[in-house]
Amino acid sequence: LPERLTNYEWADSADLDGDGRAEVVVTTMYGWVYAIDDDGTILWGSKMEDYRPSAPAIADIDSDGEPEIVYGTATRYMIALNAHGDLEWASFQPPHHLGRTVPLVADLDKDGQAEVFGMSSMLSPGKGLVCLNGSDGDLLWYGLTIGKAYSGRALTRFADGSLGVLSCDKGGNIHAHQSDGALRWHNRLSGRGVHNPPVTADIDGDGNLEVVATVRDTSTDGEGYNWYVLNADTGEILGAWNHPKLGFMGPAVLDIDRDGDLEVILCSKEGTVTAYSFGGPAIPESIAFGHVRQRTFPVQVAASHETSEPTVPPIQLIDEIPPPRFGSNLLTINLPDSEEGSLAIELSVTDPDGFRSIQVFHGEDGQVEVSWRALIPGDYGITLRLLDLDSNKTLGSQELSLRLKDVGAIADLTQEALNHFEDSMREGREDNLVLQLRASEIEARFAKLSSAIQKSLEMNVSQRRAVAEDADEYVQFLARSVNFAALVMIEIKSGRKPKFVCWQDENPWDNRNPLDDRQVHGEPPVIRAWAFGNEKESVCFNILNLSNDPLTLRVEPGKVTGPEPLPKVSEVTTLHRVLWLPTSDSLEIANLLPRLDEGYLLDLAPGEARQLWINLSTRELSEGVYEFVWPLRSIDMDTLTTDLTVQLEVSPVRLPDESRFYTGYWSRTSLDGFNTIPDLNDHLQTLWDSVPAMPKAEANADGQLVGQLDWSLWDAFLDQIEQYGVIRLHHVPVPTFPKDVEVSEELRLKAQRGYVNAWFDHMKKYGLDDKNFAFYVEDETGLTGTHENFMKAAKHLKEID
């Protein structure tokens, strides 16, 4: 597949196209839903939003005789697609953001029509189990729950034979709702929440159904339990046990060894599968809902009434599509004036070998920006549908067709770039090697890309997507190359040697290659900035090596002019280089700004552009306009110097010397070996949660500390902090005792109190006392166990105090 699959989710399968063979439906981290044929061919891909969706569920939710695919999006919607990947409805039910909730399809009230169930996700302002009408996504009811979750929902059966829905959250709560949404029962389990669906079966053969539930075992309760058996009708806990390294996964109930008895199947993070038996017979009536993928509603339902596709009026959304190129193609569509609700465009593209790509783009300010990828040469069919997401209506559609001829469009762009280089070399000097080398690089990269495109018909979708991404990067490379040639010519025409050039990066946080931001002139840049008093302002220069050789640049000592008294430049400014680091998605972003090494040197490869950040502190500056100038000089035999100039206007309004609030940025104080404390000081951080480890301590049999505590790491940390505010900790360490000492609760408490006293005695040298420390016991509901465990931890801290 072209993208990573969604974490912790599962696939579903059904015959989507009526050929008698099942297709597999999966979701990916980038919002795509893919249907894969039984031979591995990707039939279509559909995308509603950019981030990871939930796992899919397949069922005939509108009784039209054909299956639909239902899933939750990253933000708030529950989505229903038809068997071809087209949007049927999108349901948003505030305040319940369904997020990545895994849908459950069932006929709970036994009226023959499907209901779709989802839970309020972690981003939702509301909490509850949401029941939607399968045919249109409208809200039927919601049942209140204590917490939020993603996939902890399942069907159950009560003693009277009626069906219910179990909703489980990240706090370990499990609720049982009746068909009208009323709460039948509630109980709370241990651990870090119930992440996957429980099952319902008569596992012990007593004639009564039980619910088997597992909890995430990151931190179980004090007894170590992480899986439970409850009475399905009342919610009473009948038993609890510990399964080593249980992890996230839920249980299954079946007769796995065919001995006539049911087994409870549990998996572990270490790859083991374990079967437990309670002696219940393996007869059909003993299993109500035995595993997470058990069908809870038919994939296809015989239509109970005549169904036909509603007539969709034609609409002219765009006159024509510009000639396409291999890779990404962008379109801007003007939306018609309408009193309808939330308008969107569904773009469906069918490529020459039948693969369909369906994407939904939301409108804003009367326009929609849509994009599609051409992956192989040939004829394409395109359908644009104008949607009203509020009413789930299709307001109109437009059919278009086009042909992509191999590398034609990219070849044209390449020739335009090469013509630009030829003109530049003709206007400058024919022997300008730097332009000749770049032109040769363009020709070599085009030849390699052309070869890959011509082989695209033999590739799978994932390989084609990779070539399309290469084509997109190549087009950006062409634009950067044209900018590069223009900058070289500016230098030549101005009489300067084409060695390096600088310009302002107006948005250095955008993670764009500096050459993607066109430089309009070659004059030494002047950056004009404005700041309050007592704050830090950041500016950024882009520096490009125009020469044929590696280049080392030195930033010479700066000078400042402005209102007296003038500070030293080094006292109010710092210079930083940029480190680009890989992310989990294999992309590189500018993620660190270490200060320039001693000597203020910046190395650039031929044709390389780098950022030079300058942070200006106005803490010691008066009101007025200051001008800072740094000579930037090449270190070689034929030196060239350019001035970097920043004109800074300082406002008469000053920020407070100390923060009035406890301010924290959730930032580490050390990142990949770089100390970030000075930057956090500059941003007036007063809430510190990334702190050194507490020193180890020993206590004797009486609970008194023995020896000296090593506070060197803490001293090095505190010596750098400018505003202490509050230092946040998680617990008080327990000193170690001699092996022959039986440690009672009273003895441990005495030793911890002694530790705290030694701690505060040392902290007095920094003017700190107990008001400068806070304890943060847990990060989210269930992180350290149950709510009761949280109360135990809080109570213990109070006892130490």
Beta strands, then each sheet from edge to edge (+ up, - down):
strand 1: 12-14
strand 2: 23-27
strand 3: 32-36
strand 4: 42-47
strand 5: 57-59
strand 6: 68-72
strand 7: 78-81
strand 8: 87-91
strand 9: 104-106
strand 10: 115-119
strand 11: 129-133
strand 12: 139-143
strand 13: 153-157
strand 14: 163-168
strand 15: 173-177
strand 16: 183-188
strand 17: 199-201
strand 18: 210-214
strand 19: 227-231
strand 20: 237-241
strand 21: 252-254
strand 22: 261-267
strand 23: 273-281
strand 24: 287-289
strand 25: 327-334
strand 26: 343-350
strand 27: 356-362
strand 28: 367-374
strand 29: 378-388
strand 30: 393-404
strand 31: 500-504
strand 32: 526-533
strand 33: 536-545
strand 34: 551-555
strand 35: 559-561
strand 36: 573-577
strand 37: 579-582
strand 38: 588-592
strand 39: 601-604
strand 40: 609-617
strand 41: 624-634
strand 42: 641-654
strand 43: 670-671
strand 44: 674-675
strand 45: 687-688
strand 46: 698-699
strand 47: 705-706
strand 48: 726-729
strand 49: 773-775
sheet 1: 1+ 2- 3+ 4- 27- 26+ 29- 30+
sheet 2: 5+ 6- 7+ 8-
sheet 3: 9+ 10- 11+ 12-
sheet 4: 13+ 14- 15+ 16-
sheet 5: 20+ 19- 18+ 17- 24+
sheet 6: 21+ 22- 23+
sheet 7: 25+ 28-
sheet 8: 31+ 33- 40+ 36-
sheet 9: 32+ 42+ 41- 34+ 39-
sheet 10: 32+ 42+ 41- 35+
sheet 11: 37+ 38-
sheet 12: 43+ 44-
sheet 13: 45+ 48+ 49+
sheet 14: 46+ 47-
end
